[in-house]
Amino acid sequence: MHRIRLHGPWDVIGPGESTSQSRKMPQEWRTLFGSAAGQARFGRWFHCPTNLDPDERVWLVFAGIGGAGKITLNGEQLKEISGNTPAVAADLTNHLQPRNRVEVELAFDPAATAQQGGLFGEVALEIKSVRGG
């Protein structure tokens, strides 16, 4: 397996905000937005990994994501998210273009839970072989 970390820069629009700020991720909701509740959007561009073998798949992996919302790639919805999840993964292989935009929309209320919110775990592309062995 090969792993490409998507630390930053991420475009982040917080609850009640209309313009994005560039942020390095991962960061917990409260670190980014304090006690503000509502909806936030996290977006990032990345290039399609090169030299992929026919038996390799590209996965988008979130090691920690908190809130309810959705993950899209190039405007196409990949996954629904409901609440705190230790990890979320989506196979991107058939959706990749030369240049790609991943966006995550999350609704979270830090006063309603002690759990973490936002993109608090590492986000990465994982290239995995489907060949057994």
N, CA, C and O atoms as CSV, one atom per row, in Angstrom:
chain,resi,resn,atom,element,x,y,z
A,1,MET,N,N,0.846,-1.179,0.000
A,1,MET,CA,C,0.000,0.000,0.000
A,1,MET,C,C,0.894,1.246,0.000
A,1,MET,O,O,1.940,1.276,0.648
A,2,HIS,N,N,0.470,2.245,-0.722
A,2,HIS,CA,C,1.141,3.550,-0.748
A,2,HIS,C,C,0.162,4.585,-0.201
A,2,HIS,O,O,-1.024,4.557,-0.528
A,3,ARG,N,N,0.663,5.501,0.637
A,3,ARG,CA,C,-0.203,6.493,1.292
A,3,ARG,C,C,0.281,7.899,0.975
A,3,ARG,O,O,1.466,8.203,1.111
A,4,ILE,N,N,-0.652,8.763,0.547
A,4,ILE,CA,C,-0.368,10.170,0.262
A,4,ILE,C,C,-1.217,11.002,1.225
A,4,ILE,O,O,-2.444,11.018,1.123
A,5,ARG,N,N,-0.571,11.677,2.140
A,5,ARG,CA,C,-1.287,12.481,3.136
A,5,ARG,C,C,-1.753,13.802,2.530
A,5,ARG,O,O,-1.005,14.465,1.812
A,6,LEU,N,N,-2.992,14.174,2.827
A,6,LEU,CA,C,-3.575,15.422,2.326
A,6,LEU,C,C,-3.662,16.436,3.471
A,6,LEU,O,O,-4.753,16.793,3.915
A,7,HIS,N,N,-2.503,16.892,3.939
A,7,HIS,CA,C,-2.454,17.819,5.068
A,7,HIS,C,C,-2.933,19.220,4.700
A,7,HIS,O,O,-3.681,19.837,5.458
A,8,GLY,N,N,-2.520,19.713,3.572
A,8,GLY,CA,C,-2.927,21.075,3.264
A,8,GLY,C,C,-2.265,21.575,2.010
A,8,GLY,O,O,-1.376,20.933,1.451
A,9,PRO,N,N,-2.698,22.694,1.594
A,9,PRO,CA,C,-3.696,23.551,2.245
A,9,PRO,C,C,-5.126,23.111,1.917
A,9,PRO,O,O,-5.417,22.666,0.807
A,10,TRP,N,N,-5.991,23.243,2.892
A,10,TRP,CA,C,-7.423,23.017,2.734
A,10,TRP,C,C,-8.099,24.382,2.771
A,10,TRP,O,O,-7.691,25.261,3.531
A,11,ASP,N,N,-9.134,24.558,1.950
A,11,ASP,CA,C,-9.981,25.747,2.008
A,11,ASP,C,C,-11.090,25.435,3.013
A,11,ASP,O,O,-11.821,24.457,2.853
A,12,VAL,N,N,-11.211,26.264,4.040
A,12,VAL,CA,C,-12.185,26.011,5.106
A,12,VAL,C,C,-13.119,27.211,5.227
A,12,VAL,O,O,-12.678,28.353,5.352
A,13,ILE,N,N,-14.426,26.922,5.185
A,13,ILE,CA,C,-15.450,27.938,5.429
A,13,ILE,C,C,-16.223,27.499,6.656
A,13,ILE,O,O,-16.893,26.467,6.637
A,14,GLY,N,N,-16.133,28.271,7.711
A,14,GLY,CA,C,-16.764,27.913,8.979
A,14,GLY,C,C,-18.217,28.333,9.067
A,14,GLY,O,O,-18.735,28.989,8.164
A,15,PRO,N,N,-18.878,27.954,10.157
A,15,PRO,CA,C,-20.278,28.321,10.364
A,15,PRO,C,C,-20.471,29.834,10.319
A,15,PRO,O,O,-19.777,30.578,11.011
A,16,GLY,N,N,-21.414,30.277,9.505
A,16,GLY,CA,C,-21.726,31.698,9.395
A,16,GLY,C,C,-20.724,32.511,8.593
A,16,GLY,O,O,-20.874,33.728,8.478
A,17,GLU,N,N,-19.715,31.873,8.042
A,17,GLU,CA,C,-18.705,32.591,7.248
A,17,GLU,C,C,-19.025,32.469,5.761
A,17,GLU,O,O,-19.691,31.524,5.336
A,18,SER,N,N,-18.547,33.431,4.975
A,18,SER,CA,C,-18.807,33.391,3.536
A,18,SER,C,C,-17.532,33.258,2.711
A,18,SER,O,O,-17.596,32.974,1.515
A,19,THR,N,N,-16.385,33.460,3.332
A,19,THR,CA,C,-15.122,33.323,2.606
A,19,THR,C,C,-14.282,32.223,3.245
A,19,THR,O,O,-14.385,31.948,4.440
A,20,SER,N,N,-13.454,31.607,2.421
A,20,SER,CA,C,-12.634,30.504,2.915
A,20,SER,C,C,-11.309,31.005,3.466
A,20,SER,O,O,-10.810,32.066,3.091
A,21,GLN,N,N,-10.767,30.215,4.356
A,21,GLN,CA,C,-9.433,30.436,4.886
A,21,GLN,C,C,-8.613,29.195,4.596
A,21,GLN,O,O,-9.143,28.084,4.601
A,22,SER,N,N,-7.329,29.373,4.343
A,22,SER,CA,C,-6.441,28.255,4.079
A,22,SER,C,C,-5.958,27.677,5.415
A,22,SER,O,O,-5.424,28.399,6.257
A,23,ARG,N,N,-6.154,26.372,5.596
A,23,ARG,CA,C,-5.786,25.704,6.847
A,23,ARG,C,C,-5.088,24.378,6.555
A,23,ARG,O,O,-5.395,23.692,5.580
A,24,LYS,N,N,-4.150,24.042,7.420
A,24,LYS,CA,C,-3.529,22.729,7.382
A,24,LYS,C,C,-4.386,21.796,8.221
A,24,LYS,O,O,-4.804,22.167,9.318
A,25,MET,N,N,-4.652,20.609,7.735
A,25,MET,CA,C,-5.487,19.647,8.456
A,25,MET,C,C,-4.619,18.450,8.809
A,25,MET,O,O,-3.604,18.227,8.150
A,26,PRO,N,N,-4.979,17.670,9.825
A,26,PRO,CA,C,-6.235,17.682,10.558
A,26,PRO,C,C,-6.248,18.706,11.684
A,26,PRO,O,O,-5.213,19.064,12.247
A,27,GLN,N,N,-7.472,19.169,11.992
A,27,GLN,CA,C,-7.730,20.032,13.141
A,27,GLN,C,C,-9.149,19.770,13.628
A,27,GLN,O,O,-10.073,19.578,12.837
A,28,GLU,N,N,-9.295,19.768,14.930
A,28,GLU,CA,C,-10.593,19.519,15.523
A,28,GLU,C,C,-11.460,20.774,15.395
A,28,GLU,O,O,-10.942,21.890,15.361
A,29,TRP,N,N,-12.779,20.585,15.323
A,29,TRP,CA,C,-13.764,21.659,15.135
A,29,TRP,C,C,-13.535,22.814,16.102
A,29,TRP,O,O,-13.482,23.971,15.684
A,30,ARG,N,N,-13.399,22.512,17.381
A,30,ARG,CA,C,-13.274,23.554,18.397
A,30,ARG,C,C,-11.995,24.384,18.219
A,30,ARG,O,O,-11.973,25.569,18.552
A,31,THR,N,N,-10.947,23.770,17.701
A,31,THR,CA,C,-9.704,24.496,17.418
A,31,THR,C,C,-9.925,25.501,16.291
A,31,THR,O,O,-9.397,26.612,16.332
A,32,LEU,N,N,-10.701,25.110,15.293
A,32,LEU,CA,C,-10.959,25.974,14.139
A,32,LEU,C,C,-12.037,27.019,14.404
A,32,LEU,O,O,-11.879,28.182,14.033
A,33,PHE,N,N,-13.136,26.611,15.045
A,33,PHE,CA,C,-14.325,27.454,15.121
A,33,PHE,C,C,-14.789,27.776,16.539
A,33,PHE,O,O,-15.813,28.434,16.720
A,34,GLY,N,N,-14.043,27.318,17.546
A,34,GLY,CA,C,-14.457,27.555,18.925
A,34,GLY,C,C,-15.762,26.848,19.238
A,34,GLY,O,O,-15.926,25.671,18.915
A,35,SER,N,N,-16.688,27.554,19.861
A,35,SER,CA,C,-17.970,26.953,20.255
A,35,SER,C,C,-19.062,27.151,19.203
A,35,SER,O,O,-20.222,26.819,19.445
A,36,ALA,N,N,-18.698,27.689,18.038
A,36,ALA,CA,C,-19.697,27.939,16.982
A,36,ALA,C,C,-20.267,26.628,16.450
A,36,ALA,O,O,-19.527,25.700,16.122
A,37,ALA,N,N,-21.581,26.571,16.372
A,37,ALA,CA,C,-22.281,25.424,15.803
A,37,ALA,C,C,-22.757,25.788,14.407
A,37,ALA,O,O,-22.902,26.964,14.075
A,38,GLY,N,N,-22.998,24.770,13.598
A,38,GLY,CA,C,-23.522,25.011,12.254
A,38,GLY,C,C,-22.850,24.128,11.237
A,38,GLY,O,O,-22.400,23.021,11.537
A,39,GLN,N,N,-22.791,24.647,10.014
A,39,GLN,CA,C,-22.234,23.879,8.909
A,39,GLN,C,C,-20.909,24.483,8.464
A,39,GLN,O,O,-20.754,25.702,8.395
A,40,ALA,N,N,-19.956,23.601,8.165
A,40,ALA,CA,C,-18.655,24.022,7.647
A,40,ALA,C,C,-18.342,23.231,6.390
A,40,ALA,O,O,-18.827,22.117,6.191
A,41,ARG,N,N,-17.523,23.834,5.556
A,41,ARG,CA,C,-17.095,23.172,4.322
A,41,ARG,C,C,-15.566,23.149,4.292
A,41,ARG,O,O,-14.900,24.152,4.549
A,42,PHE,N,N,-15.037,21.971,3.968
A,42,PHE,CA,C,-13.605,21.752,3.843
A,42,PHE,C,C,-13.341,21.277,2.420
A,42,PHE,O,O,-13.960,20.308,1.979
A,43,GLY,N,N,-12.437,21.933,1.687
A,43,GLY,CA,C,-12.157,21.542,0.311
A,43,GLY,C,C,-10.673,21.557,0.008
A,43,GLY,O,O,-9.911,22.335,0.582
A,44,ARG,N,N,-10.275,20.678,-0.913
A,44,ARG,CA,C,-8.866,20.593,-1.282
A,44,ARG,C,C,-8.724,20.012,-2.679
A,44,ARG,O,O,-9.448,19.093,-3.064
A,45,TRP,N,N,-7.782,20.562,-3.428
A,45,TRP,CA,C,-7.427,20.047,-4.749
A,45,TRP,C,C,-6.290,19.040,-4.602
A,45,TRP,O,O,-5.439,19.179,-3.723
A,46,PHE,N,N,-6.282,18.030,-5.462
A,46,PHE,CA,C,-5.151,17.110,-5.545
A,46,PHE,C,C,-5.092,16.531,-6.956
A,46,PHE,O,O,-6.097,16.471,-7.663
A,47,HIS,N,N,-3.898,16.110,-7.347
A,47,HIS,CA,C,-3.704,15.493,-8.663
A,47,HIS,C,C,-3.904,13.988,-8.563
A,47,HIS,O,O,-3.668,13.378,-7.520
A,48,CYS,N,N,-4.337,13.413,-9.656
A,48,CYS,CA,C,-4.509,11.966,-9.712
A,48,CYS,C,C,-3.139,11.302,-9.564
A,48,CYS,O,O,-2.185,11.701,-10.231
A,49,PRO,N,N,-3.035,10.300,-8.699
A,49,PRO,CA,C,-1.767,9.578,-8.610
A,49,PRO,C,C,-1.392,8.981,-9.962
A,49,PRO,O,O,-2.258,8.550,-10.722
A,50,THR,N,N,-0.108,8.961,-10.250
A,50,THR,CA,C,0.362,8.475,-11.543
A,50,THR,C,C,0.939,7.067,-11.422
A,50,THR,O,O,1.176,6.562,-10.324
A,51,ASN,N,N,1.156,6.457,-12.564
A,51,ASN,CA,C,1.771,5.129,-12.672
A,51,ASN,C,C,1.020,4.052,-11.895
A,51,ASN,O,O,1.632,3.169,-11.292
A,52,LEU,N,N,-0.302,4.132,-11.914
A,52,LEU,CA,C,-1.104,3.113,-11.240
A,52,LEU,C,C,-1.118,1.832,-12.062
A,52,LEU,O,O,-1.279,1.873,-13.281
A,53,ASP,N,N,-0.951,0.708,-11.402
A,53,ASP,CA,C,-1.078,-0.590,-12.058
A,53,ASP,C,C,-2.550,-0.903,-12.237
A,53,ASP,O,O,-3.382,-0.392,-11.487
A,54,PRO,N,N,-2.898,-1.747,-13.231
A,54,PRO,CA,C,-4.319,-2.069,-13.458
A,54,PRO,C,C,-5.017,-2.675,-12.242
A,54,PRO,O,O,-6.236,-2.559,-12.119
A,55,ASP,N,N,-4.279,-3.311,-11.350
A,55,ASP,CA,C,-4.902,-3.949,-10.188
A,55,ASP,C,C,-4.896,-3.048,-8.948
A,55,ASP,O,O,-5.206,-3.516,-7.853
A,56,GLU,N,N,-4.549,-1.769,-9.099
A,56,GLU,CA,C,-4.519,-0.857,-7.962
A,56,GLU,C,C,-5.765,0.019,-7.919
A,56,GLU,O,O,-6.290,0.442,-8.949
A,57,ARG,N,N,-6.221,0.279,-6.692
A,57,ARG,CA,C,-7.376,1.130,-6.445
A,57,ARG,C,C,-6.923,2.295,-5.583
A,57,ARG,O,O,-6.013,2.151,-4.767
A,58,VAL,N,N,-7.559,3.456,-5.763
A,58,VAL,CA,C,-7.238,4.648,-4.978
A,58,VAL,C,C,-8.411,4.930,-4.040
A,58,VAL,O,O,-9.549,5.110,-4.473
A,59,TRP,N,N,-8.099,4.963,-2.744
A,59,TRP,CA,C,-9.097,5.203,-1.706
A,59,TRP,C,C,-8.836,6.537,-1.038
A,59,TRP,O,O,-7.685,6.906,-0.803
A,60,LEU,N,N,-9.901,7.263,-0.731
A,60,LEU,CA,C,-9.831,8.457,0.091
A,60,LEU,C,C,-10.211,8.014,1.499
A,60,LEU,O,O,-11.302,7.487,1.719
A,61,VAL,N,N,-9.300,8.231,2.455
A,61,VAL,CA,C,-9.482,7.708,3.811
A,61,VAL,C,C,-9.435,8.855,4.817
A,61,VAL,O,O,-8.504,9.659,4.819
A,62,PHE,N,N,-10.450,8.916,5.668
A,62,PHE,CA,C,-10.526,9.879,6.760
A,62,PHE,C,C,-10.336,9.089,8.052
A,62,PHE,O,O,-11.157,8.232,8.380
A,63,ALA,N,N,-9.253,9.372,8.790
A,63,ALA,CA,C,-8.967,8.636,10.020
A,63,ALA,C,C,-9.830,9.093,11.183
A,63,ALA,O,O,-9.967,8.365,12.166
A,64,GLY,N,N,-10.414,10.278,11.096
A,64,GLY,CA,C,-11.311,10.780,12.128
A,64,GLY,C,C,-12.115,11.939,11.583
A,64,GLY,O,O,-11.564,12.966,11.189
A,65,ILE,N,N,-13.426,11.763,11.565
A,65,ILE,CA,C,-14.302,12.796,11.011
A,65,ILE,C,C,-15.527,12.874,11.911
A,65,ILE,O,O,-16.114,11.847,12.249
A,66,GLY,N,N,-15.919,14.085,12.301
A,66,GLY,CA,C,-17.039,14.236,13.221
A,66,GLY,C,C,-18.058,15.234,12.722
A,66,GLY,O,O,-17.715,16.347,12.322
A,67,GLY,N,N,-19.306,14.827,12.748
A,67,GLY,CA,C,-20.395,15.658,12.268
A,67,GLY,C,C,-21.237,14.879,11.277
A,67,GLY,O,O,-20.926,13.735,10.945
A,68,ALA,N,N,-22.286,15.494,10.814
A,68,ALA,CA,C,-23.162,14.881,9.817
A,68,ALA,C,C,-23.026,15.661,8.515
A,68,ALA,O,O,-22.971,16.891,8.531
A,69,GLY,N,N,-22.972,14.963,7.405
A,69,GLY,CA,C,-22.840,15.662,6.131
A,69,GLY,C,C,-22.532,14.733,4.984
A,69,GLY,O,O,-23.022,13.605,4.922
A,70,LYS,N,N,-21.694,15.235,4.061
A,70,LYS,CA,C,-21.391,14.450,2.862
A,70,LYS,C,C,-19.982,14.751,2.365
A,70,LYS,O,O,-19.392,15.788,2.669
A,71,ILE,N,N,-19.472,13.802,1.591
A,71,ILE,CA,C,-18.176,13.926,0.928
A,71,ILE,C,C,-18.441,13.887,-0.570
A,71,ILE,O,O,-19.133,12.998,-1.065
A,72,THR,N,N,-17.878,14.870,-1.296
A,72,THR,CA,C,-18.018,14.882,-2.748
A,72,THR,C,C,-16.638,14.925,-3.398
A,72,THR,O,O,-15.672,15.416,-2.815
A,73,LEU,N,N,-16.571,14.403,-4.609
A,73,LEU,CA,C,-15.359,14.483,-5.431
A,73,LEU,C,C,-15.769,15.048,-6.775
A,73,LEU,O,O,-16.601,14.471,-7.475
A,74,ASN,N,N,-15.183,16.174,-7.129
A,74,ASN,CA,C,-15.488,16.835,-8.403
A,74,ASN,C,C,-16.985,17.056,-8.570
A,74,ASN,O,O,-17.520,16.918,-9.669
A,75,GLY,N,N,-17.659,17.401,-7.473
A,75,GLY,CA,C,-19.084,17.698,-7.502
A,75,GLY,C,C,-19.994,16.483,-7.411
A,75,GLY,O,O,-21.213,16.639,-7.350
A,76,GLU,N,N,-19.436,15.277,-7.400
A,76,GLU,CA,C,-20.226,14.047,-7.330
A,76,GLU,C,C,-20.193,13.502,-5.905
A,76,GLU,O,O,-19.120,13.291,-5.340
A,77,GLN,N,N,-21.364,13.276,-5.332
A,77,GLN,CA,C,-21.419,12.784,-3.962
A,77,GLN,C,C,-20.884,11.363,-3.879
A,77,GLN,O,O,-21.286,10.491,-4.650
A,78,LEU,N,N,-19.964,11.137,-2.926
A,78,LEU,CA,C,-19.378,9.819,-2.699
A,78,LEU,C,C,-19.950,9.119,-1.479
A,78,LEU,O,O,-20.203,7.914,-1.511
A,79,LYS,N,N,-20.156,9.876,-0.396
A,79,LYS,CA,C,-20.537,9.283,0.884
A,79,LYS,C,C,-21.387,10.233,1.699
A,79,LYS,O,O,-21.185,11.446,1.670
A,80,GLU,N,N,-22.342,9.672,2.429
A,80,GLU,CA,C,-23.078,10.388,3.478
A,80,GLU,C,C,-22.391,10.068,4.798
A,80,GLU,O,O,-21.913,8.952,5.004
A,81,ILE,N,N,-22.345,11.044,5.682
A,81,ILE,CA,C,-21.739,10.853,6.990
A,81,ILE,C,C,-22.788,11.201,8.034
A,81,ILE,O,O,-23.443,12.239,7.944
A,82,SER,N,N,-22.946,10.326,9.027
A,82,SER,CA,C,-23.926,10.607,10.080
A,82,SER,C,C,-23.249,10.454,11.435
A,82,SER,O,O,-23.028,9.342,11.913
A,83,GLY,N,N,-22.927,11.575,12.038
A,83,GLY,CA,C,-22.344,11.556,13.370
A,83,GLY,C,C,-20.866,11.226,13.376
A,83,GLY,O,O,-20.210,11.240,12.334
A,84,ASN,N,N,-20.346,10.928,14.557
A,84,ASN,CA,C,-18.923,10.638,14.718
A,84,ASN,C,C,-18.596,9.239,14.219
A,84,ASN,O,O,-19.299,8.279,14.535
A,85,THR,N,N,-17.556,9.131,13.458
A,85,THR,CA,C,-17.121,7.880,12.876
A,85,THR,C,C,-15.623,7.765,13.074
A,85,THR,O,O,-14.896,8.725,12.819
A,86,PRO,N,N,-15.142,6.609,13.525
A,86,PRO,CA,C,-13.703,6.497,13.690
A,86,PRO,C,C,-12.953,6.615,12.365
A,86,PRO,O,O,-11.830,7.120,12.334
A,87,ALA,N,N,-13.556,6.159,11.282
A,87,ALA,CA,C,-12.903,6.244,9.974
A,87,ALA,C,C,-13.953,6.129,8.875
A,87,ALA,O,O,-14.968,5.450,9.031
A,88,VAL,N,N,-13.689,6.798,7.777
A,88,VAL,CA,C,-14.537,6.720,6.595
A,88,VAL,C,C,-13.615,6.538,5.402
A,88,VAL,O,O,-12.562,7.171,5.324
A,89,ALA,N,N,-14.007,5.672,4.472
A,89,ALA,CA,C,-13.206,5.454,3.268
A,89,ALA,C,C,-14.122,5.381,2.054
A,89,ALA,O,O,-15.246,4.885,2.136
A,90,ALA,N,N,-13.621,5.885,0.919
A,90,ALA,CA,C,-14.371,5.841,-0.334
A,90,ALA,C,C,-13.413,5.504,-1.461
A,90,ALA,O,O,-12.326,6.073,-1.552
A,91,ASP,N,N,-13.821,4.572,-2.324
A,91,ASP,CA,C,-13.021,4.197,-3.486
A,91,ASP,C,C,-13.208,5.270,-4.558
A,91,ASP,O,O,-14.318,5.482,-5.047
A,92,LEU,N,N,-12.116,5.942,-4.916
A,92,LEU,CA,C,-12.158,7.030,-5.904
A,92,LEU,C,C,-11.792,6.589,-7.311
A,92,LEU,O,O,-11.978,7.349,-8.262
A,93,THR,N,N,-11.287,5.403,-7.459
A,93,THR,CA,C,-10.614,4.973,-8.683
A,93,THR,C,C,-11.384,5.333,-9.952
A,93,THR,O,O,-10.801,5.888,-10.884
A,94,ASN,N,N,-12.658,5.032,-10.006
A,94,ASN,CA,C,-13.446,5.264,-11.226
A,94,ASN,C,C,-13.932,6.701,-11.366
A,94,ASN,O,O,-14.591,7.032,-12.352
A,95,HIS,N,N,-13.621,7.556,-10.405
A,95,HIS,CA,C,-14.088,8.939,-10.411
A,95,HIS,C,C,-12.960,9.946,-10.630
A,95,HIS,O,O,-13.211,11.144,-10.764
A,96,LEU,N,N,-11.726,9.463,-10.666
A,96,LEU,CA,C,-10.576,10.364,-10.729
A,96,LEU,C,C,-10.415,11.032,-12.078
A,96,LEU,O,O,-10.633,10.427,-13.127
A,97,GLN,N,N,-10.027,12.297,-12.023
A,97,GLN,CA,C,-9.665,13.079,-13.197
A,97,GLN,C,C,-8.213,13.514,-13.005
A,97,GLN,O,O,-7.662,13.301,-11.925
A,98,PRO,N,N,-7.578,14.109,-14.002
A,98,PRO,CA,C,-6.192,14.554,-13.799
A,98,PRO,C,C,-6.035,15.468,-12.583
A,98,PRO,O,O,-5.051,15.353,-11.851
A,99,ARG,N,N,-6.993,16.374,-12.357
A,99,ARG,CA,C,-7.000,17.255,-11.184
A,99,ARG,C,C,-8.363,17.107,-10.515
A,99,ARG,O,O,-9.395,17.142,-11.184
A,100,ASN,N,N,-8.363,16.944,-9.202
A,100,ASN,CA,C,-9.579,16.590,-8.474
A,100,ASN,C,C,-9.808,17.512,-7.290
A,100,ASN,O,O,-8.866,18.022,-6.684
A,101,ARG,N,N,-11.085,17.715,-6.974
A,101,ARG,CA,C,-11.456,18.521,-5.797
A,101,ARG,C,C,-12.318,17.672,-4.877
A,101,ARG,O,O,-13.400,17.224,-5.255
A,102,VAL,N,N,-11.828,17.461,-3.675
A,102,VAL,CA,C,-12.614,16.791,-2.650
A,102,VAL,C,C,-13.210,17.870,-1.762
A,102,VAL,O,O,-12.528,18.821,-1.381
A,103,GLU,N,N,-14.499,17.716,-1.433
A,103,GLU,CA,C,-15.165,18.638,-0.521
A,103,GLU,C,C,-15.922,17.836,0.521
A,103,GLU,O,O,-16.538,16.811,0.228
A,104,VAL,N,N,-15.855,18.339,1.752
A,104,VAL,CA,C,-16.564,17.724,2.861
A,104,VAL,C,C,-17.427,18.803,3.496
A,104,VAL,O,O,-16.922,19.846,3.911
A,105,GLU,N,N,-18.726,18.551,3.570
A,105,GLU,CA,C,-19.652,19.439,4.263
A,105,GLU,C,C,-20.072,18.736,5.535
A,105,GLU,O,O,-20.550,17.602,5.508
A,106,LEU,N,N,-19.888,19.428,6.661
A,106,LEU,CA,C,-20.227,18.845,7.957
A,106,LEU,C,C,-21.044,19.819,8.787
A,106,LEU,O,O,-20.757,21.015,8.823
A,107,ALA,N,N,-22.061,19.299,9.450
A,107,ALA,CA,C,-22.811,20.061,10.449
A,107,ALA,C,C,-22.418,19.501,11.802
A,107,ALA,O,O,-22.372,18.286,11.997
A,108,PHE,N,N,-22.133,20.410,12.745
A,108,PHE,CA,C,-21.661,19.968,14.061
A,108,PHE,C,C,-22.027,21.015,15.106
A,108,PHE,O,O,-21.998,22.217,14.840
A,109,ASP,N,N,-22.371,20.538,16.298
A,109,ASP,CA,C,-22.657,21.421,17.424
A,109,ASP,C,C,-21.773,21.000,18.589
A,109,ASP,O,O,-22.060,20.003,19.251
A,110,PRO,N,N,-20.708,21.740,18.846
A,110,PRO,CA,C,-19.791,21.340,19.910
A,110,PRO,C,C,-20.409,21.371,21.307
A,110,PRO,O,O,-19.908,20.703,22.213
A,111,ALA,N,N,-21.485,22.132,21.498
A,111,ALA,CA,C,-22.141,22.179,22.807
A,111,ALA,C,C,-23.003,20.945,23.055
A,111,ALA,O,O,-23.342,20.648,24.201
A,112,ALA,N,N,-23.358,20.231,22.000
A,112,ALA,CA,C,-24.265,19.092,22.128
A,112,ALA,C,C,-23.544,17.776,22.387
A,112,ALA,O,O,-24.192,16.769,22.673
A,113,THR,N,N,-22.211,17.763,22.292
A,113,THR,CA,C,-21.469,16.518,22.452
A,113,THR,C,C,-20.048,16.793,22.933
A,113,THR,O,O,-19.486,17.860,22.685
A,114,ALA,N,N,-19.489,15.826,23.613
A,114,ALA,CA,C,-18.083,15.917,24.012
A,114,ALA,C,C,-17.180,15.305,22.947
A,114,ALA,O,O,-15.956,15.411,23.028
A,115,GLN,N,N,-17.790,14.659,21.940
A,115,GLN,CA,C,-17.013,14.026,20.882
A,115,GLN,C,C,-16.340,15.081,20.009
A,115,GLN,O,O,-16.738,16.246,19.990
A,116,GLN,N,N,-15.315,14.643,19.289
A,116,GLN,CA,C,-14.609,15.548,18.388
A,116,GLN,C,C,-15.424,15.785,17.131
A,116,GLN,O,O,-16.239,14.954,16.731
A,117,GLY,N,N,-15.188,16.946,16.511
A,117,GLY,CA,C,-15.877,17.289,15.278
A,117,GLY,C,C,-14.904,17.738,14.214
A,117,GLY,O,O,-13.724,17.967,14.481
A,118,GLY,N,N,-15.416,17.859,13.010
A,118,GLY,CA,C,-14.596,18.302,11.884
A,118,GLY,C,C,-13.683,17.200,11.375
A,118,GLY,O,O,-13.942,16.015,11.584
A,119,LEU,N,N,-12.616,17.604,10.705
A,119,LEU,CA,C,-11.621,16.658,10.190
A,119,LEU,C,C,-10.500,16.563,11.216
A,119,LEU,O,O,-9.443,17.174,11.052
A,120,PHE,N,N,-10.737,15.794,12.277
A,120,PHE,CA,C,-9.786,15.732,13.385
A,120,PHE,C,C,-8.751,14.628,13.224
A,120,PHE,O,O,-7.802,14.555,14.005
A,121,GLY,N,N,-8.916,13.777,12.234
A,121,GLY,CA,C,-7.939,12.725,11.933
A,121,GLY,C,C,-7.329,12.956,10.566
A,121,GLY,O,O,-7.831,13.746,9.767
A,122,GLU,N,N,-6.244,12.257,10.313
A,122,GLU,CA,C,-5.542,12.422,9.052
A,122,GLU,C,C,-6.420,12.042,7.859
A,122,GLU,O,O,-7.196,11.088,7.919
A,123,VAL,N,N,-6.280,12.811,6.773
A,123,VAL,CA,C,-6.950,12.524,5.512
A,123,VAL,C,C,-5.857,12.112,4.531
A,123,VAL,O,O,-4.829,12.780,4.425
A,124,ALA,N,N,-6.081,11.010,3.816
A,124,ALA,CA,C,-5.038,10.516,2.917
A,124,ALA,C,C,-5.648,9.787,1.731
A,124,ALA,O,O,-6.786,9.320,1.772
A,125,LEU,N,N,-4.849,9.707,0.673
A,125,LEU,CA,C,-5.142,8.807,-0.434
A,125,LEU,C,C,-4.357,7.533,-0.169
A,125,LEU,O,O,-3.167,7.590,0.140
A,126,GLU,N,N,-5.005,6.395,-0.286
A,126,GLU,CA,C,-4.320,5.115,-0.137
A,126,GLU,C,C,-4.451,4.344,-1.427
A,126,GLU,O,O,-5.554,4.132,-1.931
A,127,ILE,N,N,-3.323,3.927,-1.956
A,127,ILE,CA,C,-3.293,3.152,-3.192
A,127,ILE,C,C,-3.063,1.696,-2.789
A,127,ILE,O,O,-2.026,1.349,-2.224
A,128,LYS,N,N,-4.048,0.858,-3.090
A,128,LYS,CA,C,-4.010,-0.531,-2.656
A,128,LYS,C,C,-4.188,-1.465,-3.841
A,128,LYS,O,O,-4.965,-1.183,-4.754
A,129,SER,N,N,-3.481,-2.558,-3.823
A,129,SER,CA,C,-3.626,-3.578,-4.851
A,129,SER,C,C,-4.818,-4.466,-4.515
A,129,SER,O,O,-5.020,-4.824,-3.354
A,130,VAL,N,N,-5.604,-4.820,-5.526
A,130,VAL,CA,C,-6.720,-5.725,-5.309
A,130,VAL,C,C,-6.289,-7.183,-5.515
A,130,VAL,O,O,-7.072,-8.111,-5.309
A,131,ARG,N,N,-5.044,-7.360,-5.920
A,131,ARG,CA,C,-4.488,-8.683,-6.132
A,131,ARG,C,C,-4.311,-9.371,-4.789
A,131,ARG,O,O,-3.756,-8.779,-3.863
A,132,GLY,N,N,-4.760,-10.578,-4.669
A,132,GLY,CA,C,-4.584,-11.339,-3.429
A,132,GLY,C,C,-3.138,-11.704,-3.203
A,132,GLY,O,O,-2.332,-11.703,-4.134
A,133,GLY,N,N,-2.810,-12.015,-1.966
A,133,GLY,CA,C,-1.444,-12.426,-1.771
A,133,GLY,C,C,-1.087,-12.419,-0.376
A,133,GLY,O,O,0.048,-12.744,-0.028
